Every structure is written in structure tokens, then in C-alpha cells.
Amino acid sequence: MGNRMMTVNEIWEQVRILKLEERNELINRLLMLDTDTETNEPLHDILEFEGIAAHLADEEDPQAYVNRIRDEWDKRF
């Protein structure tokens, strides 16, 4: 196919004609692809989220909380 990049549909058609063992190998290779950063470092440290939803432990009803947040969002836009 030259230097032109294949579309997902073109790749799919090629995958469909592979033998079962080749498809399984492809699946395993795809699962091993690194989709994170190049350094494999986590995007965030879990401790960064400490206290971020502390207000959820108070006495406010969950549905009332959602309604209040939606109302605040609607007022902004």
C-alpha cells in the first residue's frame, strides 16, 4: 500500500483474513502497546487527589448535591 497510512477499516479487513493464531498474537501485541507517557510514569500521583471530594462526606443528600452543582453550572453558561 505504499507510504499511505491504512485506515482502521482497511486494517480490520486485513485482520479478518489472518489465521486464528495470528489474530491472537496481534491481540496480545495490541494489549502490550504503551498508551501512557513515554517514560511509563503515572500521569498523577494518587496523593494529588487527597481531600478533593471531602465535602461528599458531609450531611448533604447526594441528589441535592447533584442538583446544586447542575444549577451552579447552568448559571455560569
C-alpha positions as CSV (number, residue, x, y, z in Angstrom):
1,M,0.0,0.0,0.0
2,G,3.0,2.3,-0.3
3,N,3.7,5.1,2.1
4,R,0.0,5.9,2.6
5,M,-1.3,5.1,6.1
6,M,-4.1,2.5,6.2
7,T,-7.4,3.4,7.7
8,V,-8.9,1.4,10.6
9,N,-11.4,-0.2,8.2
10,E,-8.5,-1.3,5.9
11,I,-6.7,-2.7,8.8
12,W,-9.8,-4.5,10.0
13,E,-10.2,-6.2,6.6
14,Q,-6.6,-7.4,6.8
15,V,-7.1,-8.7,10.3
16,R,-10.2,-10.6,9.3
17,I,-8.1,-12.8,6.9
18,L,-5.5,-13.7,9.5
19,K,-5.3,-17.2,10.9
20,L,-6.7,-17.5,14.4
21,E,-3.2,-17.9,16.0
22,E,-2.1,-14.8,14.1
23,R,-5.1,-12.8,15.4
24,N,-4.4,-13.9,18.9
25,E,-0.8,-12.8,18.6
26,L,-2.0,-9.4,17.2
27,I,-4.4,-9.0,20.2
28,N,-1.6,-9.7,22.6
29,R,0.7,-7.2,20.9
30,L,-2.1,-4.6,20.9
31,L,-2.7,-5.1,24.6
32,M,1.0,-4.6,25.3
33,L,1.1,-1.2,23.5
34,D,2.1,1.6,25.8
35,T,-0.6,4.2,25.6
36,D,0.7,6.2,28.6
37,T,3.6,8.6,28.6
38,E,6.9,7.6,27.1
39,T,8.5,7.3,30.5
40,N,5.8,5.0,31.7
41,E,5.3,7.2,34.7
42,P,1.7,7.6,36.0
43,L,0.0,10.8,34.9
44,H,-0.8,11.7,38.5
45,D,0.2,10.6,41.9
46,I,-2.8,9.3,43.9
47,L,-2.0,11.6,46.7
48,E,-2.7,14.6,44.5
49,F,-6.4,13.7,44.9
50,E,-6.4,13.8,48.7
51,G,-9.3,15.8,50.1
52,I,-10.7,16.6,46.6
53,A,-14.1,15.3,47.5
54,A,-14.1,15.7,51.2
55,H,-17.4,17.7,51.1
56,L,-19.1,14.5,49.9
57,A,-18.8,13.1,53.5
58,D,-21.0,15.9,54.9
59,E,-24.7,15.6,55.5
60,E,-25.9,16.8,52.1
61,D,-28.2,14.5,50.3
62,P,-26.4,13.1,47.1
63,Q,-29.3,14.1,44.8
64,A,-29.5,17.6,46.3
65,Y,-25.7,17.9,45.8
66,V,-26.0,17.0,42.1
67,N,-29.0,19.4,41.6
68,R,-27.0,22.2,43.3
69,I,-23.9,21.6,41.1
70,R,-26.1,21.5,37.9
71,D,-27.8,24.7,38.9
72,E,-24.4,26.4,39.5
73,W,-23.1,25.1,36.1
74,D,-26.3,26.4,34.3
75,K,-25.8,29.9,35.9
76,R,-22.2,30.0,34.5
77,F,-23.3,29.3,31.0
